[in-house]
Amino acid sequence: MDTKIKNMDFEKNAQGMPYPVDGDEELIQRAMIRLTVRKGSFVLDKELGCQLFKLRGGGAKMDQDALRYIKEALYEMPEIEAVSANCRRDGDGILHIDAVLNLHGQNYTVALAN
């Protein structure tokens, strides 16, 4: 069991107590941590994180590279399979990635910004 995270902080109830998270929701949260942390930036584990920050260019090659980086970041979570990644840039040039993750036969779409 873990504590639910929202907007890079613990999500709290009306009494200010953190919400617990477990099961598939906990696994997806752990996957999101691995996908949003820049690989090499976490002092306690330099292998934790993702290399999505290296993405350049566009099109199908970028989608393939994103999927490869996502699979690499989730390697130590064999219960989660990265199925696809779709990259697009918004008007401000921010890269948005919609990734589909499969956990126990259920697909989850997660949104990442880089």
Stockholm file with secondary structure:
# STOCKHOLM 1.0

chainA/1-114         MDTKIKNMDFEKNAQGMPYPVDGDEELIQRAMIRLTVRKGSFVLDKELGCQLFKLRGGGAKMDQDALRYIKEALYEMPEIEAVSANCRRDGDGILHIDAVLNLHGQNYTVALAN
#=GR chainA/1-114 SS CEECEETTEECBCTTSCBCEECHHHHHHHHHHHHHHSBTTCCTTCTTCSBCGGGCCSCHHHHHHHHHHHHHHHTTTCTTEEEEEEEEEECTTCCEEEEEEEEETTEEEEEEEEC
#=GC SS_cons         CEECEETTEECBCTTSCBCEECHHHHHHHHHHHHHHSBTTCCTTCTTCSBCGGGCCSCHHHHHHHHHHHHHHHTTTCTTEEEEEEEEEECTTCCEEEEEEEEETTEEEEEEEEC
//
